[in-house]
Amino acid sequence: MRSSLFALLFAFARSILQSLWNGVWEQLFEAIEYAEEQWHKKGSGEQKKEFVMDKVLGYIENNMELNFLYRKAIELFISRVIDGIIKALNKELGDNWVEKVEQYKDELADFIEFID
């Protein structure tokens, strides 16, 4: 997908989801983390992505009504964002980034008491 088309899709999705924007990101990252922890097998990427899509779209649909056009635009946007997040995490932290995150979380817990 060309970057200008994605930028347009981003603007459209953001305008639709204005009131839910922060919650959508929170749901997205929580779902990605959960999916990565649940499915370790290689080749389970589509299963993980489907889970994340369902979780995020479920959150959106529980908080607002979407017509067909808005739903398709949001699905396309969320799909592209998931791919981008996973690609960035794999590039920066390697394929076992969930383990690295746990390691950093443990290190932070030594300094910050509210992290468990």
Buried (B, 14 or more C-beta within 10 A) or exposed (E): EEEEEBEEBBEBBEEBBEEBEEBBBEBBEBBBBBBBEEBEEEEBEEEBBEBBBEBBBEBBEEEBEBEEEBBEBBBBBBBBBBEEBBEEBEEEBEEEBBEEBEEEEEEEEEEEEEEE
